[in-house]
Amino acid sequence: MKIKKAERLTQIPPYLFADLDKLKKKTEEKGENLIDLGIGDPDLPTPSPIIEKLSQAAYNPENHRYPSYEGLLSFRQAISQWYKRRFGVKLDPQNEIIALIGSKEGIAHFSLCLINPGDLALVPDPAYPVYKAGVIFAGGRPFTVPLLEEKDFLPCLEDIEEKVARKAKILFLNYPHNPTGAVASKNFFEEVVEFAKKFNIVVCHDAAYSETFFNGHRPLSFLEVKGGKEVGIEFHSFSKTFNMTGWRIGFAVGNEELIKVLSEVKTNIDSGVFQAIQKAGIEALKKEEELNEKIRGIYQKRRDIMIESLREIGWKIRIPKATFYLWIKIPRGFSSMEFTAKLMKRCGVAVTPGIGFGSYGEGYIRISLTVDEKKIKEAVKRIKEDKTIYKEILKCQN
Ligand SMILES: *Cc1c(COP(=O)(O)O)cnc(C)c1O
C-alpha cells in the first residue's frame, strides 16, 4: 500500500537537525566526549518533596481511574493560590483554570479552538516551533512577526499592517523568551492589550519560563496588566520551573471563554492528567518559592560562569535576564548551521543553530545552561584552544 501523508504534515517546516543529529551521534560513537549545550531540558532532578508526593499518591486506587477533564479542583485551587501570591492576580479555579498534559499540548490544541481554514495567526520568529505547527494543523496561515535584537526581541506591533491585523485571530507571545532570553515590560504588555482590543485578536502568552529569572527580576504575567484577562490566555508549565519535563503537566489560565473552548477541544482528544501527578503538582506549587530559590541559584551561577568565561576569551554576548539560554551572535560568513557543525566537529561542543527557531534566528546560536559548571568551563576552553574558530570569533567582536 502507498501511504500518502496529509497535506497539513507536508506544510510543517522540515526537521533541520537531522544532519546535526547524525554528526552528534558520530562524535559520540568515536568516544569523544561531547559537551551538549544544545538541550532545552534541565539536567537536575525533580525536587524530592514532589517525588515523594507522587509515590504516595500512586498507591491510592482513587487516583488510578480517569481523571476529570479540567483537572482536580484541589489542583486548580492550588494554582489559583500560587498565582495570587506570585502575580497578585485572582483566578476563579472553576472557570479560569484548566490542567494540561504539559503546556505544549495546550498550546498546540489552542489553535483548533479559534482558527478556521485560511485564518491568520501572528507568530513570532524566532520562536518555539509549536505555535506555527498548531496554526497549520488547524488549517490556518501563520503570519511571521519578526523579533529583532534592536527591538529587544519584542514584536513591533505598529509594523503589522492593518489588513493583516484585521484578519488575525491569535497573537502568540512568549516571555521570558525561548530562545533569546528576552523579557517583556509592563509597557509592552499594555500595548499588546490595546492592539488586541482594537483588532479583536486573542493573545496567547506562553509563560513556560516565568520562574527561571535572575537577580530578582521577576517576569510579569500577561494577566497582571489591565485588560489582560479580557483578551488573553496564559500557558504555564511545571517542566522548566521544577525540572519536571518528563512528567507532562502544565496549565492554562485566563479569559473564561477561552478556557472553556480549550476544554471543549481537549474533552474530545485527551482524558486529562494522571491524578497522582496533579497531587504532586499541588505539592510543587505549595513549596514553589522555596524550591525555586535553589533551582534559580544554580542557573544564575552557571550563567555567570558562562558569561565570565566567554568574556575572558573576548566573546561579547547579551546577558539574559531570564530563561536558561544564551542567544549569541555568530561570526559573519557562517550560517548558524555551518557554525554549529564546526563547533561540534572541531571542539566537541553541541549548540542549537538559530535557524531552528525560524529564519530570523539565522546568525545566532542558542546555548543552554543545562550542564554543570565544570562542563561549561571546559566547553569555553575548547573553543579558545581551537585556533580557527577562535580567530573567527575575535574578528567579529569590534
Ligand atoms: C519547554 C517549552 C514549553 C513546553 O513545556 P511543556 O510544559 O513541557 O510542554 C513551552 N514553551 C516553551 C517556550 C518551551 O521552551
Ligand as a Chemical Component Dictionary entry (heavy atoms), coordinates in Angstrom:
data_LIG
# 
_chem_comp.id                   LIG 
_chem_comp.type                 NON-POLYMER 
_chem_comp.pdbx_formal_charge   0 
_chem_comp.three_letter_code    LIG 
# 
loop_
_chem_comp_atom.comp_id 
_chem_comp_atom.atom_id 
_chem_comp_atom.alt_atom_id 
_chem_comp_atom.type_symbol 
_chem_comp_atom.charge 
_chem_comp_atom.model_Cartn_x 
_chem_comp_atom.model_Cartn_y 
_chem_comp_atom.model_Cartn_z 
_chem_comp_atom.pdbx_ordinal 
LIG C1 C1 C 0 9.845  23.796 27.025 1  
LIG C2 C2 C 0 8.863  24.770 26.497 2  
LIG C3 C3 C 0 7.497  24.524 26.558 3  
LIG C4 C4 C 0 6.943  23.132 26.836 4  
LIG O1 O1 O 0 6.634  22.884 28.074 5  
LIG P1 P1 P 0 5.879  21.545 28.475 6  
LIG O2 O2 O 0 5.059  22.003 29.617 7  
LIG O3 O3 O 0 6.938  20.572 28.838 8  
LIG O4 O4 O 0 5.042  21.059 27.345 9  
LIG C5 C5 C 0 6.610  25.514 26.163 10 
LIG N1 N1 N 0 7.067  26.687 25.685 11 
LIG C6 C6 C 0 8.381  26.947 25.581 12 
LIG C7 C7 C 0 8.804  28.248 25.037 13 
LIG C8 C8 C 0 9.318  25.998 25.974 14 
LIG O5 O5 O 0 10.619 26.244 25.812 15 
# 
loop_
_chem_comp_bond.comp_id 
_chem_comp_bond.atom_id_1 
_chem_comp_bond.atom_id_2 
_chem_comp_bond.value_order 
_chem_comp_bond.pdbx_ordinal 
LIG C1 C2 SING 1  
LIG C2 C3 SING 2  
LIG C2 C8 DOUB 3  
LIG C3 C4 SING 4  
LIG C3 C5 DOUB 5  
LIG C4 O1 SING 6  
LIG O1 P1 SING 7  
LIG P1 O2 DOUB 8  
LIG P1 O3 SING 9  
LIG P1 O4 SING 10 
LIG C5 N1 SING 11 
LIG N1 C6 DOUB 12 
LIG C6 C7 SING 13 
LIG C6 C8 SING 14 
LIG C8 O5 SING 15 
# 
